[in-house]
Structure formats: structure tokens, C-alpha cells
Amino acid sequence: MFIETRHLRSLQAIHAAGSLAKAAEGLHLTQSALSHQIKALERYFDIALFLRNTKPLTLTPSGHMLVHLAQQVLPQIETAEADLKRVASGEAGRLHIAIECHACYEWLMPVLTDFRRRWPEVEVDIRLGLSFEPIPALQRGEVDLVVSSDPLKLPDVAFAPLFDYEARLVMAAGHPLAARQHILPRHLADQTLITYPVQRSRLDVFTRFLQPAGVEPAQWRQAELTDVLLLLVASNRGIAVLPDWVLTDSHQATGLSTRPLTRRGMHGTLYAATRRAEQGCAYLQDVIALAQSGPGMR
């Protein structure tokens, strides 16, 4: 490609000034250097761009074509340069989030509301990472932050702890299991377990509680929304295992009882995974700091 932005700027300046000398002065070039640019274009394309010996200098049709191109292209380049400078300074950018926790939507939305007020020029998007593998997507640059409860040792990904939680059994207040101080896997063998519509391999109640003990619930049903799930539990349609912060934040938690899973309880930590190369990004660090305040603290 022979035409460069400097050629377009030069042609636009000559057209606006009406003379080579005035254009060269405005561009901080010598008249000789500016003349050399124009002659190089004319020789390369074997065309004339200006009618010589006219005052002011008059464009040929070919010259008009290139000046019209300059008027279209140069403002777009200037806008892109300004945008890139804002990204480089951390004022603007992209924050695409994937979450591996179905219930995290309800906790994360207030965090993102605060974030948008603080970083209005950052494009925010959120995806539920249950239909794809979020960490590989992070490594490929398809998302910028992953909320996960499973930290991995990866050379290019950093996991920052957000907050700790306890998974608790939730049941109607009058449920027989409410009489127990803690719940063991065998206690769920005759129960209907209600979960979010997530694969077993992504549900801690199966991977960390039931499967190691070789226990299956009598029935397994699913509910998309937290309020619907808790309504089913409150009406004795089944029991559920949810993080404690979901119950604290939910207005549906009245009329329900909760118990720890095993005597020690089943605890976990949510993490924010980001690419190590972008750990210095100001808005990424800020959204992590906002999230670390935890649910119910906003």
C-alpha cells in the first residue's frame, strides 16, 4: 500500500491553504519535503494531483478523490487514536465477565451498577459460563474476568479471592430434617433435591457432598430462578443446597430453615480470575475490589 496518512494530511493541508508554502508551514515541513511527497504520489500513480501555475493551487479530479478520502479517513483515525489512548490510560476498555455460579447474577448486578457509575467508558457484558469453558475462554481473550469457585494453577491466569461462603441445606421450617443439627449425605437419600439447571459436575452438592458418599437423592428437579426455587422449598416440594449469602439476600428466606452440611459445614471461596498480563489494569482491579466487599454489603 503506497498511500499513507501523511500523504492524505498533506493533500488536505494544501487544498485548505491554497499554496504549497502555506501548507508546508502549517505542517511544520519544508516546502521541498512537501513537494517531494506530492511528486512521489504523482509518479507512483502516473497522475497529476494539482493544476500547476494556478493561484490558489487547484485540485485535479484525482486530487479531489484523495482529498475526499482524507476527509473520510483522517477523522476516523483520529477517533481511533483517542480511543486507544483512553484504553492505554485505563479510562476506557472492555469488561466481559463469565460466571460459573448460577446464583451469582443476583450478587453481581449491584457490583456492576456501582462499577458502571465509576467507569462509564468501559463496555460491560456478562455471560453464564455453564454452556462453555470459561477459563479457556479467558485465556483466548474472549472474556476478561471469570467468577469461579475452582482456582487453578495456571501460568497465565491469576485468581484473586473475593469472599468465603458456606453451602447450607435449605428446607421448609417444619421439615423433618430441621430437627437435625447438621446434615449428612445419607439424609438426602429419600429427598427431592432442587437445584439450578446446571450439570452435576458443576454442582458442589453432588461433587463434594453426595457422590463421595455414594448417595443419590430420591428425585432431582431444577428451577431457573432463586425466588422460584425457594418458593418450591417453602411449599415442601423439595430441599435445596445454596450458598449462605443467597439466603441472606433473598426476601423469600422467611419460613425456611437451614442446616450445615456435615458437622464442620461445607465451605468455599469465590475467586475472580483474570489474565496475569492485565493485572495492572485499573478498572479490572476496581471491579475486583468492589466484588470483594461481598454480598449484602453494598
C-alpha positions in Angstrom: 0.0 0.0 0.0 1.6 3.2 -1.1 -0.8 5.9 0.2 0.0 6.8 3.8 -1.9 9.1 6.2 0.9 11.7 5.9 0.0 11.9 2.2 -3.6 12.5 2.9 -2.8 15.1 5.6 -0.5 16.9 3.2 -3.1 17.0 0.3 -5.8 18.2 2.7 -3.5 20.9 4.0 -2.5 22.1 0.5 -6.2 22.2 -0.5 -7.1 24.2 2.5 -4.1 26.7 2.3 -4.2 27.1 -1.4 -0.4 27.1 -1.7 2.5 24.8 -1.1 4.3 27.3 1.0 1.5 27.9 3.5 0.7 24.2 3.7 4.3 23.4 4.5 4.4 26.0 7.2 1.2 24.6 8.8 2.6 21.0 8.6 6.0 22.0 10.0 7.7 20.8 6.9 10.0 22.4 4.4 8.4 23.3 1.1 10.8 21.0 -0.6 9.8 18.0 1.6 6.1 18.6 1.0 6.7 19.0 -2.8 8.6 15.7 -2.8 5.7 13.9 -1.1 3.2 15.1 -3.8 5.6 14.3 -6.7 6.2 10.8 -5.3 2.4 10.2 -5.4 2.0 11.6 -8.9 4.9 9.5 -10.2 3.7 6.3 -8.5 0.1 6.6 -9.9 1.2 8.4 -13.1 -1.3 11.2 -12.5 -1.4 14.9 -11.7 -3.0 15.9 -8.4 -2.9 19.7 -8.9 -3.1 22.1 -11.8 0.3 23.8 -11.8 0.6 27.6 -12.2 -2.8 28.3 -10.7 -3.4 30.6 -7.7 -4.6 29.2 -5.4 -3.5 25.7 -6.4 -6.4 23.8 -7.9 -7.1 20.1 -7.5 -7.4 17.8 -10.4 -10.2 15.2 -10.3 -7.7 12.7 -8.9 -6.6 15.2 -6.3 -10.3 15.7 -5.3 -10.6 12.0 -4.9 -7.7 11.8 -2.5 -8.8 14.9 -0.5 -12.3 13.3 -0.2 -10.7 10.2 1.1 -8.7 12.2 3.6 -11.9 13.9 4.8 -13.4 10.4 5.5 -10.4 8.5 6.8 -8.5 11.0 8.9 -11.3 11.8 11.4 -11.8 8.0 11.9 -8.1 7.5 12.5 -8.0 10.5 15.0 -11.0 9.0 16.8 -9.3 5.6 17.0 -6.1 7.1 18.3 -8.0 9.0 21.0 -9.9 5.8 21.9 -6.6 3.8 22.1 -5.1 6.5 24.4 -8.1 6.2 26.7 -7.7 2.4 26.8 -4.0 2.7 27.4 -4.6 5.1 30.3 -7.2 2.8 31.8 -10.1 5.2 31.3 -11.9 3.0 28.7 -11.9 -0.6 27.7 -13.9 -3.8 27.8 -15.0 -5.9 30.7 -16.7 -9.2 29.6 -17.4 -11.4 32.6 -18.2 -15.1 32.7 -19.7 -16.6 35.9 -19.6 -20.3 36.8 -22.0 -19.7 39.7 -25.7 -19.6 38.6 -26.8 -17.6 41.7 -24.0 -15.1 41.2 -26.2 -12.9 38.9 -28.1 -11.6 41.9 -25.0 -10.8 43.8 -23.0 -9.4 40.8 -25.6 -7.0 39.4 -25.3 -4.4 42.3 -21.5 -4.6 41.9 -21.7 -3.8 38.2 -24.2 -1.0 38.9 -21.5 0.7 41.1 -18.8 -0.2 38.5 -20.7 1.5 35.6 -21.0 4.7 37.6 -17.3 4.7 38.2 -16.2 3.6 34.7 -18.8 4.8 32.2 -16.5 4.3 29.2 -15.9 0.6 29.9 -18.1 -1.8 27.9 -19.6 -4.4 30.3 -21.1 -7.7 29.3 -21.9 -10.8 31.4 -22.3 -14.4 30.4 -23.3 -17.5 32.3 -20.3 -19.8 31.9 -22.2 -23.1 32.1 -22.6 -23.7 28.3 -18.8 -23.2 27.6 -15.5 -23.5 29.4 -14.9 -20.0 31.0 -11.1 -20.3 31.9 -10.0 -21.4 28.4 -12.2 -18.5 27.0 -10.4 -16.2 29.4 -7.0 -17.4 28.1 -8.2 -16.9 24.5 -9.2 -13.3 25.2 -12.9 -14.0 24.7 -13.8 -12.8 28.2 -11.8 -10.7 30.7 -12.9 -11.9 34.1 -14.3 -15.2 35.4 -16.1 -15.7 38.7 -15.2 -19.2 39.8 -15.0 -21.3 42.9 -12.3 -23.6 41.5 -8.9 -21.9 41.4 -6.4 -23.5 39.1 -2.6 -23.2 38.9 -2.1 -21.6 35.5 0.9 -19.6 34.4 -1.2 -17.0 32.5 -4.2 -16.7 34.9 -4.4 -15.1 38.3 -7.1 -16.0 40.9 -8.0 -13.2 43.4 -10.2 -14.3 46.3 -13.4 -12.4 46.6 -15.2 -13.8 49.7 -15.9 -17.0 51.6 -19.3 -18.7 51.8 -20.9 -21.8 53.3 -23.2 -24.1 51.4 -26.2 -24.9 53.6 -29.2 -27.2 53.2 -32.4 -25.2 52.9 -35.8 -26.7 53.8 -39.3 -25.6 54.9 -39.4 -24.6 58.6 -41.4 -27.7 59.5 -39.4 -30.2 57.5 -38.2 -33.3 59.5 -34.6 -32.6 58.7 -34.9 -29.3 60.5 -34.7 -31.3 63.7 -31.1 -32.3 63.0 -28.1 -30.1 64.0 -26.3 -30.9 60.8 -27.0 -32.9 57.6 -25.1 -36.0 56.3 -25.3 -37.3 52.8 -27.5 -40.3 53.7 -30.2 -37.9 55.0 -30.9 -36.8 51.4 -31.4 -40.3 50.0 -35.2 -40.1 50.4 -35.4 -36.4 49.4 -36.3 -34.4 46.3 -33.3 -32.2 45.6 -34.0 -28.9 43.8 -31.0 -27.2 42.1 -30.4 -24.6 39.4 -30.4 -26.0 35.8 -26.7 -26.9 36.0 -24.8 -30.1 35.2 -24.0 -32.4 38.1 -20.2 -31.9 37.5 -20.7 -28.1 38.3 -22.8 -28.6 41.5 -20.9 -28.8 44.8 -23.8 -30.7 46.4 -23.1 -33.6 44.1 -19.3 -33.4 43.6 -18.3 -32.5 47.2 -21.2 -34.0 49.3 -23.3 -36.7 47.8 -21.1 -38.5 45.2 -18.1 -39.1 47.6 -20.5 -40.8 49.9 -22.1 -42.8 47.1 -25.6 -41.3 47.8 -28.3 -40.3 45.3 -31.3 -38.2 46.1 -34.7 -39.8 45.6 -35.5 -37.2 42.9 -33.7 -34.3 41.3 -35.6 -31.3 39.8 -34.4 -27.9 38.6 -35.6 -24.3 38.9 -34.1 -21.4 36.9 -34.8 -18.5 39.4 -33.8 -18.3 43.0 -37.2 -17.0 44.1 -38.9 -19.9 42.4 -36.5 -22.4 43.9 -37.1 -21.1 47.4 -40.9 -21.0 46.8 -40.8 -24.7 45.9 -38.7 -25.4 49.0 -41.0 -23.4 51.3 -44.0 -25.3 50.0 -42.4 -28.6 50.8 -41.8 -29.6 47.2 -38.2 -30.5 48.0 -35.0 -29.3 49.6 -32.0 -27.3 48.2 -28.4 -26.6 48.9 -27.5 -22.9 48.5 -24.7 -20.5 49.5 -25.4 -18.7 52.7 -25.3 -15.3 51.0 -28.1 -16.2 48.7 -30.3 -16.8 51.7 -29.2 -13.6 53.4 -30.0 -11.5 50.3 -33.3 -13.2 49.4 -36.6 -11.8 50.6 -38.1 -15.3 50.2 -35.9 -16.8 53.0 -38.6 -16.3 55.7 -40.4 -19.5 56.6 -37.3 -21.6 55.8 -34.8 -23.4 57.9 -31.1 -24.0 57.1 -28.6 -26.5 58.4 -24.9 -27.1 57.8 -23.7 -30.0 55.6 -21.7 -32.3 57.9 -20.6 -31.2 61.4 -17.9 -28.9 60.0 -20.0 -27.4 57.3 -19.2 -27.2 53.6 -17.3 -24.1 52.9 -15.9 -22.5 49.7 -14.4 -19.3 48.3 -15.4 -17.3 45.2 -12.5 -16.1 43.1 -12.0 -13.6 40.3 -9.8 -15.0 37.5 -8.0 -12.6 35.2 -5.2 -12.8 32.7 -1.9 -12.1 34.5 -0.7 -9.8 31.7 -3.7 -7.4 32.6 -3.3 -7.4 36.4 -2.3 -3.8 36.2 -5.5 -2.7 34.5 -7.1 -0.1 36.8 -10.8 -0.9 36.1 -10.2 -4.6 36.4 -8.6 -4.1 39.9 -11.5 -1.8 40.8 -14.3 -4.3 39.9 -12.4 -6.9 41.9 -12.2 -4.6 44.9 -15.9 -3.8 44.6 -16.8 -7.5 44.5 -14.6 -8.3 47.5 -17.0 -6.3 49.7 -19.2 -9.4 49.4 -23.0 -9.9 49.0 -25.3 -7.9 51.2 -22.6 -5.2 51.8 -23.4 -2.8 49.0 
